[in-house]
Amino acid sequence: MDLLFKALQDPTRRKILKMLKKRDRNAGEIAHAFSMTKASISYHLDLLKQAGLVSARRHGQFIVYSLETTVLDESVGWIMDLIKKEKPHASITRSKKALASAGLLGRALAGDRG
């Protein structure tokens, strides 16, 4: 996940992702949108590939890049779970449900230890 955040940190890489959201593009089309060397664009594309944010496939003499959203979907899910606030008694409710599913709730409420 560190590589994902590193990839998203850079504004050039974020712009590349926005371009690929609209449609797949070859390296030349991507490079044309920036005033930097092709080697620099290649570096950014490689980092995006390593992070799992883009894929590359050969189409004739060109390499075509596509946006991959699986890593983003998984990361957003992880972040949402991380920031989700629990209701005050959610852990107690979960414990009761676990005891009930194990058939132990009645004994636990009655104080019967077995």
Contacts in CASP RR format, 6 or more apart in sequence:
PFRMAT RR
TARGET T0000
AUTHOR 0000-0000-0000
METHOD contacts of the structure
MODEL  1
MDLLFKALQDPTRRKILKMLKKRDRNAGEIAHAFSMTKASISYHLDLLKQ
AGLVSARRHGQFIVYSLETTVLDESVGWIMDLIKKEKPHASITRSKKALA
SAGLLGRALAGDRG
1 75 0 8 1.000
1 78 0 8 1.000
3 47 0 8 1.000
3 50 0 8 1.000
3 51 0 8 1.000
4 51 0 8 1.000
4 52 0 8 1.000
4 53 0 8 1.000
4 71 0 8 1.000
4 72 0 8 1.000
4 75 0 8 1.000
6 47 0 8 1.000
6 51 0 8 1.000
7 13 0 8 1.000
7 47 0 8 1.000
7 48 0 8 1.000
7 50 0 8 1.000
7 51 0 8 1.000
7 53 0 8 1.000
8 14 0 8 1.000
8 51 0 8 1.000
8 53 0 8 1.000
10 44 0 8 1.000
12 34 0 8 1.000
12 36 0 8 1.000
12 44 0 8 1.000
13 44 0 8 1.000
13 47 0 8 1.000
13 48 0 8 1.000
13 53 0 8 1.000
15 33 0 8 1.000
15 34 0 8 1.000
16 30 0 8 1.000
16 44 0 8 1.000
16 45 0 8 1.000
16 48 0 8 1.000
16 54 0 8 1.000
16 65 0 8 1.000
17 48 0 8 1.000
17 53 0 8 1.000
17 54 0 8 1.000
17 67 0 8 1.000
19 25 0 8 1.000
19 30 0 8 1.000
19 33 0 8 1.000
20 54 0 8 1.000
20 65 0 8 1.000
20 66 0 8 1.000
20 67 0 8 1.000
21 67 0 8 1.000
24 64 0 8 1.000
24 65 0 8 1.000
24 66 0 8 1.000
24 67 0 8 1.000
25 64 0 8 1.000
25 65 0 8 1.000
26 59 0 8 1.000
26 62 0 8 1.000
26 63 0 8 1.000
26 64 0 8 1.000
26 65 0 8 1.000
27 38 0 8 1.000
27 41 0 8 1.000
27 42 0 8 1.000
27 45 0 8 1.000
27 62 0 8 1.000
27 63 0 8 1.000
27 65 0 8 1.000
28 38 0 8 1.000
28 41 0 8 1.000
28 62 0 8 1.000
30 41 0 8 1.000
30 45 0 8 1.000
30 65 0 8 1.000
31 38 0 8 1.000
31 41 0 8 1.000
34 40 0 8 1.000
34 41 0 8 1.000
45 54 0 8 1.000
45 56 0 8 1.000
45 65 0 8 1.000
48 54 0 8 1.000
48 65 0 8 1.000
49 55 0 8 1.000
49 56 0 8 1.000
51 71 0 8 1.000
52 68 0 8 1.000
52 70 0 8 1.000
52 71 0 8 1.000
53 67 0 8 1.000
53 68 0 8 1.000
53 71 0 8 1.000
53 72 0 8 1.000
54 65 0 8 1.000
54 66 0 8 1.000
54 67 0 8 1.000
54 68 0 8 1.000
55 65 0 8 1.000
55 66 0 8 1.000
55 68 0 8 1.000
56 63 0 8 1.000
56 64 0 8 1.000
56 65 0 8 1.000
56 66 0 8 1.000
57 63 0 8 1.000
57 64 0 8 1.000
57 66 0 8 1.000
58 64 0 8 1.000
87 93 0 8 1.000
96 105 0 8 1.000
99 105 0 8 1.000
99 106 0 8 1.000
99 108 0 8 1.000
106 112 0 8 1.000
107 113 0 8 1.000
107 114 0 8 1.000
END
